[in-house]
Amino acid sequence: MTVMETTPAPTQAGVDACRAAPEAHPRPNGQDRYTISEVSAITGLTAHTLRWYERIGLMPDIDRSHTGQRRYGNHDLDWLAFVNKLRLTGMPVADMVRYAELVRLGDHTFDERRELLESTRRDVLHRMAELQDTLAVLDHKITFYAGAGSAQQPQSA
């Protein structure tokens, strides 16, 4: 399995969840070839970022037309959607590139891929807990100011 291959449509538990995620941008029916500018418009990534992803190995093996123009397919858009989710987790680019390498190496790397994703998941859960604590402080202050506004008393921060 390569980075660009997609998993079968989900029919049971355990199928790659990123494949089942709803698409943020509808794709033209029947279209499976996109220019870099079309991919940029669909994904919100700049052409510079797409070229950089290719250069560092995060998006290898992009098909080219006879004139050398990049031609992305739906499988590339699926991969970019997954990479975007990894970016949102705060996963370092080096880890994303390592994950892509593991995917290219094949199914025997499932354990290492899982470990990488589990580590990222732990980091996300930790950040979520920090944000929950921060939200509680904000809620407390908002409640305080809502009550203090009616009393018109000077208060500390």
N, C-alpha and C positions, 0 to 999 in steps of 0.2 A: 504494500500500500504506500503510495507517495503522498506528500503533503497535499497535492492537488486533487487526489481522489476523494470522493465523498462516500459516506456510508449509505446503506440502503435506507429507504424510507422507514421511519420507526413503526414497528408493528408490535413490539413487546418491550417490557422493561429491560434496561441494560443497554439499549441502543444509544449511541452517542447523542447526548442531549443537545449539543450545539446544532445538530442537524434538524432537530425538531423545533428550534426556536423560530418564532415568527419573524419574517423579514421586515426590516425597517423601511425598505424602499422597494416598491413593486418593480418587477422587471418586465420588459416587453414580452408578450406571449411569443413563445417559439424562438426567441433570440438567445443565442449562446456565443456570441462574439461581440466584444466591446473594445473600443479604443481606450487609451489611457485617460482621455478627457471624459469619456462616458463613465468609466469606473470612478473617476474623481467625483463626478456629479452624483453618482449613486451612493458612494461610500462616505463622501465628505472629506476624504483624504486628498492631499495635494498630489499632483503629478510627481513633484520632487520626492515626497514621502514614498510613493509607490516605487519609484526608481531606486530609492535608498533601500527599501525592503528587499528588492530584488538583489541589489548589490551585496547586502549582508547575509543573504541566504534565507531570509524569512519568506520570500516569494520566489523561489527558484523555478526554472523551467517554464517561464512564460512563453507561450507560443508567439511566433513572429510571422507576419505576412511576408510575401516574396520581396517586398521593399524594405523589410526590417522593422516595420511598425509593430508594436506590441499588440497582441490580440488576447484579451482575457476572456475566460469562459465563466459559466455559472459556478463551476466548481471553485474557481479562483475567488469569486464573490463570496461563496460560502466560507472559504478559508479566511478571507479578510474580515468577515463578520465575526468569526471566532477570535481572530487576532485582536480585533477591537475590544472584545470582551476581556481578553487577557490584559490588554492595556488598561482597561478600567479597573482591574484588580490591583494595579500597581506593580504587576510582574515586571521585573527588569528585562530589558530588551535581550540581554545575553541569555536569559532563561527562555524567552520566547524562541530565540534562534535555536537553542539546544532542543527545545520541544519539537521544533520543525525538523531538526536533524534526526531525532528519534523516530518521528513519523516516517521519514524517508527510509530509515533503516529497516522498518518492518514490524510485524506483529510481535516478534520476540522482545521488543522494548516496552511492552505494555506496562510492566511493573515499574520501570524507571519513569515512564510518562505519568503513571498514577501518583508516584511519590512526588514528582514535581508539582502536579496539580494539588495534591493534598497539602503540601507546604504552602502553596499560594493561598489555599482555602483557609489555613490557619492564620495567615497574615491578614486576610480579609476579615475574618471573625474578630481578630484582635482590634483592628481599626474600627469595625462596627461598634464594639464595646466602648472604645474611646469616644466615638461620636455620640453614642447613647448617653454617656456621662456628660458630655458637653451640651447635648440637647436638654438634659435635666437642669443644668445650671441656667441655660437660656430661658427655659420655661419658668423657673423660679424667679428670675429677674423680671420677666414680662409680667408675671402675676403681681410681683411687688410693685412695679411701676403702674400697673392698671389700678391698684388700690391706692397708691400714693398720689396719683393724678387727681383723684377726687378730694383728697385731704389737703392738697397744696402745701405739704410740709417739705422743707429741704431735707434731702436724704443723701447718704453717701453712695458711692458707686455700687 
